[in-house]
């Protein structure tokens, strides 16, 4: 299951950026004249595709130089670091770290609380300011670890599995009650089918049973036995439950979005937890509405030792549901009894 989820994530991670651009693909340039590093690496190079990898138990240390024109005065400055929980909407900022002189640093950015919940990709915004300047820049960090070893990853995987199963069930299935075929046919086809049954009843008075048979359209039709005669055949489509499929699709899309975040493929953002789930939900609703196509056949069963059982099967008129473009050959000699 985990391997299948990872394969799905790999495909989605290719397609998602083509549809949405939820967060910048590169880190922002530093504004205000400062320089900046994160754990010793140039912060401007820490992109979403190449983030700073932080392991459990490690801290995030941000440092740099203030603008050169202010350095000689040995001024005080403050630095705040904001780690985005929802990229572009919500984040947690540290207290202001005070520095003096040409350099600044913030070396107490604790990440243990994040590791307790999950791993994944995060956007980090840094602001260093002093009297006469304000510097800002953005980088990306990836909390390293197995996404399925943390609560967030397990919840995401559960949402994917439950959502996918729910969508499949909303596609519907063939009813067990007899006579379900008539309910899916238009009036003309219902009349044609009824006439086929009546004709067969007159022509095969020795028949001991008359059966309705249906199978998925993508499965080959079963072979009739020697004592069975085809009365009528056609194709029908049973629509599913698009409204229920929409909501199950939302859960599936949200699970994929969160699982991709935990796997470090994107941040939690408007695209990954809102827009993408809505697209998945719409596709699921269409999938549910489309339902299943069925081959349907009505068969007359003759006694096993009847003389009729060695004759050629009687061809019967057929009807094709309007939803299927294939034409089924119709017989010139229909047959069937009263149902």
C-alpha positions as CSV (number, residue, x, y, z in Angstrom):
1,X,0.0,0.0,0.0
2,X,2.8,2.4,0.9
3,X,4.6,1.7,-2.4
4,X,1.3,2.3,-4.4
5,X,0.9,5.6,-2.5
6,X,4.4,6.7,-3.4
7,X,3.9,5.9,-7.1
8,X,0.7,7.9,-7.0
9,X,2.6,10.8,-5.4
10,X,5.3,10.7,-8.0
11,X,2.7,11.1,-10.7
12,X,0.8,13.8,-8.9
13,X,4.1,15.7,-8.1
14,X,4.6,16.0,-11.9
15,X,1.1,17.0,-12.7
16,X,0.3,19.4,-9.8
17,X,2.8,22.1,-10.7
18,X,1.4,22.1,-14.3
19,X,-2.0,23.0,-12.9
20,X,-1.2,25.1,-9.9
21,X,1.7,27.2,-8.8
22,X,1.0,27.2,-5.0
23,X,4.5,28.4,-3.9
24,X,7.5,29.8,-5.6
25,X,9.8,27.2,-7.2
26,X,12.8,29.2,-6.1
27,X,13.7,31.0,-2.9
28,X,13.2,34.8,-2.9
29,X,16.1,37.2,-3.3
30,X,17.3,39.0,-0.2
31,X,15.9,42.5,0.0
32,X,17.4,45.3,2.0
33,X,21.1,44.6,1.4
34,X,21.7,41.8,3.9
35,X,23.2,38.4,3.3
36,X,21.6,35.3,4.8
37,X,22.4,31.6,5.5
38,X,20.5,28.7,7.0
39,X,22.7,26.2,8.8
40,X,25.7,27.6,6.9
41,X,24.1,27.4,3.5
42,X,23.2,30.3,1.3
43,X,19.4,30.9,1.9
44,X,18.8,32.1,-1.6
45,X,19.7,28.7,-3.0
46,X,17.3,26.8,-0.7
47,X,14.5,26.3,-3.1
48,X,11.4,24.1,-2.9
49,X,13.1,21.6,-5.2
50,X,16.4,21.7,-3.3
51,X,15.6,22.5,0.4
52,X,17.8,22.4,3.4
53,X,17.5,19.0,5.0
54,X,17.1,19.0,8.7
55,X,17.2,15.8,10.8
56,X,15.3,15.1,14.0
57,X,17.1,16.6,17.0
58,X,18.8,19.3,14.9
59,X,18.0,23.0,15.2
60,X,17.7,25.7,12.5
61,X,20.3,28.4,12.7
62,X,19.9,31.6,10.6
63,X,22.7,34.1,10.3
64,X,24.1,36.7,8.0
65,X,25.5,40.2,7.5
66,X,23.6,43.5,7.9
67,X,23.8,46.0,5.1
68,X,27.4,47.2,4.7
69,X,26.6,50.9,5.0
70,X,25.4,50.3,8.6
71,X,28.0,47.8,9.7
72,X,30.6,50.4,10.8
73,X,28.3,51.9,13.4
74,X,28.0,48.5,15.2
75,X,24.2,48.9,15.5
76,X,21.8,46.6,17.2
77,X,19.3,44.5,15.1
78,X,16.6,42.0,15.6
79,X,15.9,38.8,13.6
80,X,12.6,36.8,13.4
81,X,12.1,33.5,11.7
82,X,8.7,32.4,10.5
83,X,8.1,28.7,9.7
84,X,4.9,28.5,7.6
85,X,2.4,25.8,8.6
86,X,0.2,26.7,5.7
87,X,2.3,28.3,3.0
88,X,1.2,31.9,2.4
89,X,-1.6,31.8,5.0
90,X,-0.4,30.8,8.4
91,X,2.9,30.3,10.2
92,X,4.6,30.4,13.6
93,X,7.2,33.1,14.2
94,X,10.0,33.0,16.8
95,X,10.6,35.7,19.3
96,X,12.9,38.5,18.1
97,X,16.5,37.5,18.3
98,X,18.8,40.5,19.2
99,X,22.2,41.0,17.7
100,X,24.8,43.7,17.8
101,X,27.3,44.6,15.1
102,X,27.8,43.7,11.5
103,X,26.4,40.2,11.8
104,X,23.2,38.8,13.0
105,X,22.0,35.3,14.0
106,X,19.0,33.4,15.3
107,X,20.1,30.0,16.6
108,X,17.2,28.9,18.8
109,X,14.7,27.9,16.1
110,X,13.3,24.7,17.7
111,X,11.9,22.1,15.3
112,X,11.0,19.4,17.8
113,X,7.4,20.3,17.9
114,X,7.1,19.9,14.1
115,X,8.9,16.6,14.2
116,X,6.4,15.4,16.8
117,X,3.6,15.8,14.3
118,X,5.2,14.9,11.0
119,X,8.0,15.7,8.6
120,X,7.8,17.3,5.2
121,X,8.6,20.5,3.4
122,X,8.2,24.0,5.0
123,X,8.7,27.6,3.9
124,X,10.9,29.7,6.1
125,X,10.7,33.6,6.1
126,X,13.5,35.6,7.8
127,X,13.4,39.3,8.7
128,X,16.4,41.2,10.0
129,X,15.8,44.8,10.8
130,X,17.6,47.7,12.5
131,X,17.5,51.5,12.6
132,X,17.4,52.4,8.9
133,X,17.1,49.0,7.3
134,X,14.9,45.9,6.9
135,X,16.0,42.8,5.2
136,X,13.7,39.9,4.2
137,X,14.2,36.6,2.4
138,X,12.7,33.1,2.0
139,X,14.1,29.6,2.0
140,X,12.8,26.1,2.2
141,X,13.6,23.3,4.7
142,X,12.7,19.6,4.6
143,X,12.3,17.8,7.9
144,X,13.8,14.4,7.1
145,X,12.2,11.2,8.1
146,X,9.8,8.4,7.1
147,X,6.4,10.1,6.3
148,X,4.5,7.1,7.5
149,X,6.3,7.1,10.9
150,X,4.5,10.2,12.1
151,X,0.8,11.0,12.9
152,X,0.4,13.4,10.0
153,X,1.6,10.9,7.4
154,X,-0.6,8.1,8.8
155,X,-3.6,10.3,8.8
156,X,-2.9,11.3,5.2
157,X,-2.5,7.7,4.1
158,X,-5.7,6.8,5.8
159,X,-7.5,9.6,4.0
160,X,-6.1,8.3,0.7
161,X,-7.2,4.7,1.3
162,X,-10.6,5.5,2.7
163,X,-11.3,8.2,0.0
164,X,-10.3,5.8,-2.8
165,X,-12.5,3.0,-1.5
166,X,-15.4,5.4,-1.0
167,X,-15.1,6.6,-4.6
168,X,-15.1,3.1,-5.9
169,X,-18.3,2.2,-4.0
170,X,-20.1,5.3,-5.3
171,X,-19.8,4.0,-8.8
172,X,-22.6,1.6,-8.0
173,X,-23.2,-2.0,-8.9
174,X,-25.8,-4.2,-10.5
175,X,-29.0,-4.6,-8.5
176,X,-29.9,-8.1,-7.2
177,X,-33.6,-7.6,-7.7
178,X,-35.1,-9.2,-10.9
179,X,-36.5,-6.8,-13.5
180,X,-33.7,-4.2,-13.0
181,X,-33.0,-4.1,-16.7
182,X,-36.4,-2.8,-17.6
183,X,-35.9,0.2,-15.3
184,X,-32.8,1.3,-17.3
185,X,-34.4,0.9,-20.8
186,X,-36.4,3.5,-22.7
187,X,-40.0,2.7,-23.5
188,X,-39.3,1.5,-27.0
189,X,-36.7,-1.0,-25.8
190,X,-39.0,-2.1,-23.0
191,X,-41.7,-2.9,-25.5
192,X,-39.3,-4.8,-27.8
193,X,-38.0,-6.8,-24.9
194,X,-41.5,-7.7,-23.7
195,X,-42.4,-8.8,-27.2
196,X,-39.3,-11.0,-27.3
197,X,-40.3,-12.7,-24.1
198,X,-43.9,-13.3,-25.3
199,X,-42.7,-14.7,-28.7
200,X,-40.3,-17.1,-27.0
201,X,-43.0,-18.3,-24.7
202,X,-45.2,-19.2,-27.7
203,X,-42.3,-20.8,-29.7
204,X,-40.8,-22.7,-26.7
205,X,-43.7,-24.0,-24.6
206,X,-41.4,-26.7,-23.1
207,X,-39.1,-24.1,-21.5
208,X,-38.7,-24.7,-17.8
209,X,-37.2,-21.3,-16.8
210,X,-36.6,-17.8,-18.2
211,X,-33.6,-15.9,-16.8
212,X,-32.2,-12.4,-16.8
213,X,-28.4,-12.3,-16.9
214,X,-26.1,-9.4,-16.7
215,X,-22.3,-8.9,-16.6
216,X,-19.9,-6.1,-16.8
217,X,-19.5,-4.8,-20.4
218,X,-15.7,-5.3,-20.2
219,X,-16.2,-9.0,-19.5
220,X,-16.8,-11.4,-22.3
221,X,-20.4,-12.8,-22.6
222,X,-20.7,-16.3,-21.1
223,X,-21.4,-19.3,-23.4
224,X,-24.9,-20.6,-23.5
225,X,-25.5,-24.3,-22.7
226,X,-27.0,-26.6,-25.3
227,X,-30.4,-26.4,-23.7
228,X,-30.4,-22.6,-23.4
229,X,-31.9,-20.2,-26.0
230,X,-31.1,-16.5,-26.3
231,X,-34.3,-14.4,-26.2
232,X,-33.1,-10.8,-26.0
233,X,-29.8,-9.1,-25.5
234,X,-28.6,-5.5,-25.1
235,X,-26.4,-3.1,-23.1
236,X,-27.4,-0.8,-20.3
237,X,-25.5,1.6,-18.1
238,X,-26.2,2.0,-14.4
239,X,-25.2,5.5,-13.1
240,X,-23.6,5.8,-9.6
241,X,-23.8,8.4,-6.9
242,X,-21.9,11.6,-8.0
243,X,-22.7,13.7,-4.9
244,X,-21.3,11.0,-2.6
245,X,-18.3,10.5,-5.0
246,X,-17.6,14.3,-4.8
247,X,-17.1,14.2,-1.0
248,X,-15.2,11.0,-1.0
249,X,-13.0,12.6,-3.8
250,X,-12.4,15.6,-1.5
251,X,-11.1,13.3,1.2
252,X,-8.9,11.5,-1.4
253,X,-7.5,14.7,-2.8
254,X,-6.8,16.1,0.7
255,X,-5.1,12.9,1.7
256,X,-2.9,13.0,-1.5
257,X,-2.1,16.7,-0.8
258,X,-1.0,16.0,2.8
259,X,0.9,12.9,1.9
260,X,2.8,14.8,-0.8
261,X,3.7,17.4,1.8
262,X,4.9,14.8,4.3
263,X,7.0,13.2,1.5
264,X,8.6,16.6,0.9
265,X,7.2,17.1,-2.6
266,X,5.3,20.4,-1.8
267,X,4.3,22.6,1.1
268,X,0.9,22.8,2.6
269,X,-0.7,25.5,0.5
270,X,-3.8,26.7,-1.2
271,X,-3.1,24.5,-4.2
272,X,-2.3,21.3,-2.4
273,X,-5.1,21.2,0.2
274,X,-7.9,23.2,-1.5
275,X,-7.6,23.5,-5.3
276,X,-6.2,20.1,-5.9
277,X,-8.7,18.3,-3.7
278,X,-11.5,20.1,-5.6
279,X,-10.2,18.9,-8.9
280,X,-10.0,15.3,-7.6
281,X,-13.5,15.7,-6.2
282,X,-14.9,16.9,-9.5
283,X,-13.2,14.0,-11.3
284,X,-14.6,11.5,-8.7
285,X,-18.1,12.9,-9.2
286,X,-17.8,12.3,-12.9
287,X,-16.4,8.9,-12.3
288,X,-19.3,8.0,-9.9
289,X,-22.0,9.4,-12.3
290,X,-20.6,7.4,-15.3
291,X,-21.2,4.2,-13.4
292,X,-20.9,0.7,-14.9
293,X,-21.9,-0.6,-18.3
294,X,-23.5,-4.1,-18.4
295,X,-24.2,-6.7,-21.1
296,X,-27.7,-8.1,-20.5
297,X,-29.2,-11.3,-21.9
298,X,-32.5,-13.0,-21.4
299,X,-32.3,-16.7,-21.7
300,X,-34.9,-19.5,-22.0
301,X,-33.9,-22.8,-20.4
302,X,-35.2,-26.0,-21.9
303,X,-35.3,-29.4,-20.3
304,X,-31.9,-31.1,-20.6
305,X,-33.4,-34.0,-22.5
306,X,-35.7,-32.0,-24.7
307,X,-35.5,-32.3,-28.5
308,X,-35.2,-28.6,-28.6
309,X,-31.9,-28.8,-26.8
310,X,-30.1,-30.3,-29.9
311,X,-31.4,-27.6,-32.2
312,X,-29.6,-24.4,-33.2
313,X,-30.2,-21.6,-30.7
314,X,-33.0,-19.3,-31.6
315,X,-31.8,-15.8,-32.6
316,X,-33.6,-13.0,-30.8
317,X,-34.0,-9.3,-31.3
318,X,-31.7,-7.2,-29.3
319,X,-31.7,-3.7,-27.9
320,X,-28.7,-1.4,-27.2
321,X,-28.8,1.2,-24.6
322,X,-28.5,4.8,-25.9
323,X,-25.4,5.3,-23.9
324,X,-23.4,2.6,-25.8
325,X,-22.5,3.3,-29.5
326,X,-22.0,-0.4,-30.4
327,X,-24.7,-2.1,-32.4
328,X,-25.7,-5.6,-31.6
329,X,-27.1,-7.8,-34.4
330,X,-30.8,-8.4,-34.3
331,X,-32.5,-11.6,-35.2
332,X,-35.3,-11.9,-37.7
333,X,-36.9,-14.6,-35.4
334,X,-37.5,-13.1,-31.9
335,X,-38.6,-15.4,-29.0
336,X,-39.8,-15.1,-25.3
337,X,-42.6,-15.7,-22.7
338,X,-44.6,-13.5,-20.4
339,X,-42.3,-12.4,-17.5
